[in-house]
Amino acid sequence: MKSDADVPATARRAVTEAGLESSARYCAQAQAKLGQGAWIDEYTRVHPYVAGVRLADQNIATVGAYHTADIAYFLGTQDAYNLFRPTRNWTSWDRELSDKMMGSLIAMAATGSPDTPAMRWSAWTPKAETKIVFGDAIAVHKFDVKRFDWLAAHPAATQAPAPRRSNPID
């Protein structure tokens, strides 16, 4: 970090690595011990919201790439978000990304690998610890293995629950 302004992004990265990525890596390691392939992805694409749209369960200014936001891309169901009113301005990139993600899902079902000519997606291996990132571009990223090993050696401390207060009505 170079300044206090870097703290939010650094914290998000640390949370992603300590949670999602560490868990995915652990699962991939277990799969490798069984002789099975594993493919890791991270979805970072923020839905292109219609300006000013209000949603009951999301603040479109801060929601980011939320959990399950990738499902509409993998299943090609983006238009369902606009079924009753416009909420997303899907772009040509959103459509292309969805086509590639759907293609990988179909390839996985057909061949056991999500790799396609349109989107190269290599399996994670202990010697090539990578993930594919679906965002404003599709890119392959290497895991920072030293950081993961440090996280594994230094698990987060659990906090004891707060003591129960007596009921003030009693």
N, C-alpha and C positions, 0 to 999 in steps of 0.2 A: 504494500500500500504506500502511496505517495502522499496522501492527504486524508483528512477526515471525510472528504466527499467520496472516497473509495470504499468506505466502510459498508454501505448497504450492498453493493455488488459483491464484495468479498464475503460478507455474511451469507448472501444467497448461495454463492459458490460452495462455501463450507457446508451449509445445510444440505445442498444437493449431493455433495461428495459423501458426507457422513451418513446420509439416509439412502436415497434412491440408488446412487451409484455403488456404494459399498454393498448394499443388499443385492443388486444385480450381479456384481462381481462375485459375491459369495455363492450365489446360485450357479453362475457360470463355472466356478471352480468345482462345485459339486457335480455338475453335469459332466465336466471333463474327467473327473474321477470315474464316472460310469461309462466313459467312452462315447458320450453324446455331445452333439454340437450345441452351441449357445450363441445367440445373437442379441446384442444389447443396443437399445436405442434410447435417445432422449428427444423429446418433443419440446421445441421452444417457440414455435410459431404462435404469435398472438392473433386471435381472430380479428379480421378487419371490420370493426363495428361501424354501423351507420352513425354518423356524427349526431350527438345529442340523444341517442336512444337510451331509454331507461329500462333497466332490467331489475327485477325484484331481488335476485340473488347475486348480482355482480355489480361492482363499480367499474365501468368500462375504462376508466382512467388508470386503474391500478391492478386489474385482475390478472394481467399477464397471460402466460400459457398455463392455464389451470388443468388440474387433474381431469382426465377424460376428454380434454379438448381435441385430442388426436383422433377420437373415434369417428367423427364425421369425415375425416380424411381417409382413414383406413377402410371405411364402409361406403364412401361416396354419397353420404347423406347430407351434404352441406345445405342443399336447398330446403331441407326440413326446418332449418332455423328461420326461414323467411316465409313459412307457410301461411301464417296468420297476419304477420306484419313484417316489414323489412327491419331486420336487426343487424345483418352483416352485408358488407359490400365485397363479395367474393371477387378476387382478381384472377387474371389468367394464371398467375403463379399458384394461387390456391388450388385451382383446377388441375394444374400440372402436378403439383405436389400430391394431391389426392390420387391422381391416376397412377403415379409411381408407387405410392404407399399401397394402393389396392393391388397393383401388380405384384408387389412383394408378398402380400398376404396370400394371393392366389398361388404364387410360386411355392410358398411355404407349404401350403396344403397339398400341392401336386408333387413336390420333389423333396420336401423336408428342409429346404433352404430358401430364404427370402431373396437371394441374389438373382437379379434379372439383368438382361443386356441394357435396359434403360436405367437401372440403378444398381450399381455394384455394392454389395453388402456382404463383407467377409465375416465369417464366424469369429467369435472371440476365442482366443487360445491363450494358454499361459505364456507363450512366447510372443504373441501379438495381441496385447490387451487393448482392444479398441471398441468404440461404439460409433454408431451412425447418429448424426444429429439432424432432425427434421426441423428446419426453421425457415429463415428468409432465404436460405440456400440448403442444399443437402451436402453435408461434409462428414468425413471420417475424422474422429479425434482419438488420440492415444490417451489412455488413462495415465495419470501421474502415479505410478506404482509406489514410489517412495511415500507419497502422501497417504495412500490407502494403507500401506503397511504401518505407518505411524498411527493412523486412526484406529487400526485394529489393535495395536499395542497400547493405546490410550483411550479406552472406551469412555463415553460420557458418564459422569457420575449421576446416579439416580438421587433424586431429592426425596427425603422422607415426607410423608404427607403431613400437613399442618395439623396440630393438635385440635381435637374437636372442642368447640366451645359449648358451654352449657346453655341450655335454652333460657333466654332471659325471662320467659313467662313462668318457668318453674319456680 
